[in-house]
Amino acid sequence: MNAQVPIDSPKDATDFADATPVMAQYLKTKQEHPDALLLFRMGDFYEIFFDDAVVASQALSLALTKRGVYQGKDIPLAGVPAHALDAYVSKLIRLGFRVAVCDQLEDPAEAKKRGSKSVVKRGVVRVVTPGTLTEDTLLEDRGANRLIALSSRGGVMAIASVELSTGDVECLEIEPETLSSHLSALRPSETLVADRLLQDEAVFGLLKQYGGVLQPQPSSLSDPSAGEQRLLYLYGVATLDGFGSFSASEMSALGMLAAYIDVTQAGKRPVLKPPAKVISHNHLAIDAATRNSLEIDRTQQGKREGSLIAALDMTVTSGGGRLLAARLARPLFQPDAINARLDTVAWLLPRRDARNDLRHLMRSLSDQVRALSRLSLNRGGPRDLTVIQNGLTVGETLAATLNDAAHDGIDPVLPAEIDSVITALIPSPPVAALRARLERALVEEPALSLKDGGFIRAGYSAELDEMRGLRDDSRQIVLNLEQRLAAETGIAIRIKFNNVLGYFIELSQKLAEQLVAQDTAKQFIHRQSLANQVRFVTTELVDLDSRIQRAAASALGLEMELFETLRDEVRSVAPQIQAAHDAICALDVACANACWAEEFDATRPVIDDTQRLEISRGRHPVVCAVLKSQGKPFTPNDVALDAEGAISARLSLVTGPNMAGKSTFLRQNALLIVMSQAGLFVPAKAMHLGVVDRLFSRVGAGDDLAQGRSTFMMEMVETAAILQQATTRSFVILDEIGRGTATYDGLAIAWACAEDLHDRIQCRALFATHYHEMAVLDKRLKALSNLSLQAREHNGELIFLHEVRAGSADRSYGVQVARLAGMPGGVVTRARDILTRLEEDNQTKLRLDDLPLFSHTRAPAPVSREHSKAETLLKSLNPDDLSPKEALEVIYNLHKLVKTDG
Ligand SMILES: Nc1ncnc2c1ncn2[C@@H]1O[C@H](COP(=O)(O)OP(=O)(O)OP(=O)(O)O)[C@@H](O)[C@H]1O
């Protein structure tokens, strides 16, 4: 949802004559951020005024009150405690709002020095939007959070994408018809798009569906040359030459991102990697409908549980989890690149001990790049430094472990990926120096917040140690004073502290009265009376208080300075930290796949650029795991397809009873292709894959009522897209095309699609159908074969074998499956009866191998219907004549009859 914030704040508010100085400051800030909810820091709260207050109070269930008057009207007010900001912002973001956070930029005491009426300086420190989150509390652990920009120049479309929390930036040129494929691979949380492009209905429709929150941008922001300037500023470089060359549309998209980052981060520059240029043709294209139907990263119900990634993900770091998801979202196309990934898994597979050591080490890591991103945006704390330190230390140990494994004599050839992982993890001299410094500087478990201090180790800075000494000594002096006053007065004096009064003496009412009655009472100055307590200070205590505050403030101030120095040092080696992090993610993914391969007996696919697909004893990675967890077996199946038709058919028709496993078989083969091209081992005995350029799946669509399309219409739209876009190198699975319409229309459409796939497109394809009549196609189409899944009837029971065999099935056993599903016995018997008659009828009326002739068909003749025994019994009764006992008897009789009927 892209929530619009209604703004009722004064529009012509240039002079704010009627406003108090603080309100004028608020109104001016609001004018600069009209589209965001403004959270305005006042003391310990973020206050929200005017219509924002009304909206926020509803969205966050806050009390709506009022404070002051503007132009004769009360000003509505809501507020959230400053310490709980993240939680509230997160809720607002989830609801689709943009939130501008306006902070106090100086200590109120500073402002007071300028005069009693002066206002504390405030400014918007960031605008929080769904695509620009950086806080762990606001982000999903294993999910990417991308902001993208879509642009079109001279007929060329481009997407630029940034993940602010990890620093990943990329851009790519795309063909307009592949927009859905790219959007569904990137899954942006927020999309920037030039106003002009939104007028294109097709683009708008896709963005609405897959683009997250849309942020239309004026065309001035999509100008490529202005974009270049913004990029230079964002990266703090004088030229972009080092980044490679970008087309006008890529530059326009990158420029939109840069402008948006500048606004939302209030001018702070995150550490970003140079934009990686993605070449669409180097990847397997998977359109949105296919991705959805294959349930790669989530099920059709939107859950991770039950998806391919959930079944495969054995990574131990969140970065590794994100990388695995990214690799599955965008598998590769070049055999060399795929084989390079597979080499790594193959190398790790036999080294079980080393793998366990590596995984154990990686488990101790926190998200380094997210910590780095927060530090670069001045949002990080001491714990983020610890995360970096730990990452560098563990990285070095990982490199050493890999080095040892490389010399274990099992296989002298080191895969290129492992080699580059080791290189990235061995620290350069400045990184090693930083690690050593962080180790010396930081305490083991620093506080979360910078303001709490105490994170710098004693002994790191002599100056800090001295100030802390002073502060701690003063505390001892307070204790001494407490004891002395107690001795002098004979009263158990307690010295306490709070932020308002500083140090004070607190006594119960009774003790206070005793104190006041004494001669010594003069030195005690009354400060406050509460219900049961009275508070005093003494001049000595006030003096001591300010000394302590000064020492504590200077110690904290110095700690902050030390923090900033360390942070800048971290920032200066950001590229090396990012490279080490990326290396760990790649290692994690490879180790995870090796572990998965070991547990699920997976194999390395042979990848080349033939046009074959041969799988021996393949298994569906998700269904097989589910059945395994229930202690049930999964039946492996083979497939052999060759687009050139040399070693096998290129198109197989798959028939078989309902529930026999047709859909599972189709999807399993598509998923094994996705896994192989993502560089992962696959659940099969053997697999040979000639790389696929585009993968298409049309499997059981649901209604898309939101778009006003029926099931059948959706099915036709998706099938049309497949037939228009598939190439000889594509792989297509079509499941029960045409089932959503009248039988003959459906059969005609399915038939024509199969012919088109076979004759014109000539790609590898599996086509499941219940139209058994289509089996005769194998006589006409030379590269088409029939496969079927078998079921047997045994003692009236239907037994599914889940085994794929050559040849076609002759029956669907739909009626038996209906019975298994618990359909009432009477309906099943009746259906069986109708089926027999329809079959007899069809045999005389239809000759479907002459398909074009079958349009002269008649609807089947109505079938006479006999009453069941239960119905006859019921008809013979008059309920009014029955006693309760007789009625009960009738129920028992009916039950018996229905059981025998069923
Ligand atoms: N190879 C297999 N080994 C074991 N069980 C299987 C296998 N394939 C499928 N199954 C089981 O059979 C169920 C039905 O499979 P599936 O949905 O693929 O059948 P179908 O033939 O497509 O059915 P329909 O024609 O009704 O859509 C699955 O949920 C799974 O539990």
The ligand as a Tripos MOL2 file, in Angstrom:
@<TRIPOS>MOLECULE
LIG
   31    33     1     0     0
SMALL
NO_CHARGES

@<TRIPOS>ATOM
      1 N1          7.2720  -39.5980   -7.5070 N.pl3     1 LIG1
      2 C1          6.4830  -39.6130   -6.4210 C.ar      1 LIG1
      3 N2          6.7400  -40.4230   -5.3750 N.ar      1 LIG1
      4 C2          5.9370  -40.4320   -4.3030 C.ar      1 LIG1
      5 N3          4.8310  -39.6680   -4.1720 N.ar      1 LIG1
      6 C3          4.5150  -38.8460   -5.1870 C.ar      1 LIG1
      7 C4          5.3210  -38.7750   -6.3530 C.ar      1 LIG1
      8 N4          4.7800  -37.8730   -7.1920 N.ar      1 LIG1
      9 C5          3.6800  -37.4060   -6.5750 C.ar      1 LIG1
     10 N5          3.5160  -37.9800   -5.3830 N.ar      1 LIG1
     11 C6          2.4120  -37.7370   -4.4070 C.3       1 LIG1
     12 O1          1.1890  -37.6750   -5.1480 O.3       1 LIG1
     13 C7          0.5100  -36.4510   -4.8890 C.3       1 LIG1
     14 C8         -0.1850  -35.9990   -6.1650 C.3       1 LIG1
     15 O2          0.7650  -35.6300   -7.1230 O.3       1 LIG1
     16 P1          0.4390  -34.6290   -8.2970 P.3       1 LIG1
     17 O3         -0.3130  -33.4570   -7.8170 O.co2     1 LIG1
     18 O4          1.7190  -34.4080   -8.9940 O.co2     1 LIG1
     19 O5         -0.5120  -35.5160   -9.2010 O.3       1 LIG1
     20 P2         -1.1910  -35.1550  -10.5860 P.3       1 LIG1
     21 O6         -1.0590  -36.3490  -11.4220 O.co2     1 LIG1
     22 O7         -0.6530  -33.9090  -11.1510 O.co2     1 LIG1
     23 O8         -2.6720  -34.9640  -10.1520 O.3       1 LIG1
     24 P3         -3.8610  -34.1530  -10.8890 P.3       1 LIG1
     25 O9         -3.9770  -34.7060  -12.2540 O.co2     1 LIG1
     26 O10        -5.0300  -34.4830  -10.0430 O.co2     1 LIG1
     27 O11        -3.4760  -32.7070  -10.8520 O.co2     1 LIG1
     28 C9          1.6150  -35.5160   -4.4090 C.3       1 LIG1
     29 O12         1.1160  -34.5650   -3.5230 O.3       1 LIG1
     30 C10         2.6060  -36.4270   -3.7320 C.3       1 LIG1
     31 O13         2.2770  -36.5760   -2.3570 O.3       1 LIG1
@<TRIPOS>BOND
     1     1     2 1
     2     2     3 ar
     3     2     7 ar
     4     3     4 ar
     5     4     5 ar
     6     5     6 ar
     7     6     7 ar
     8     6    10 ar
     9     7     8 ar
    10     8     9 ar
    11     9    10 ar
    12    10    11 1
    13    11    12 1
    14    11    30 1
    15    12    13 1
    16    13    14 1
    17    13    28 1
    18    14    15 1
    19    15    16 1
    20    16    17 2
    21    16    18 1
    22    16    19 1
    23    19    20 1
    24    20    21 2
    25    20    22 1
    26    20    23 1
    27    23    24 1
    28    24    25 2
    29    24    26 1
    30    24    27 1
    31    28    29 1
    32    28    30 1
    33    30    31 1
@<TRIPOS>SUBSTRUCTURE
     1 LIG1         1 GROUP 0 **** ****
